[in-house]
Amino acid sequence: MPPIPDSVMSPVANENHLV
């Protein structure tokens, strides 16, 4: 699980990753 700054920048991406 490499660091994904994009997910931190985009709250929507973070939710998608969690789901």
C-alpha positions as CSV (number, residue, x, y, z in Angstrom):
1,M,0.0,0.0,0.0
2,P,2.2,2.9,-1.2
3,P,1.5,6.5,-0.2
4,I,-1.3,8.0,-2.3
5,P,-1.2,11.8,-2.0
6,D,-4.0,12.0,-4.6
7,S,-6.4,10.4,-2.1
8,V,-5.4,12.9,0.6
9,M,-5.8,15.8,-1.9
10,S,-9.2,14.5,-3.1
11,P,-11.6,13.5,-0.3
12,V,-13.8,11.8,-2.9
13,A,-11.0,9.5,-3.9
14,N,-10.4,8.6,-0.3
15,E,-14.0,7.5,0.1
16,N,-13.8,5.4,-3.1
17,H,-10.7,3.7,-1.8
18,L,-12.4,2.9,1.5
19,V,-15.4,1.4,-0.1
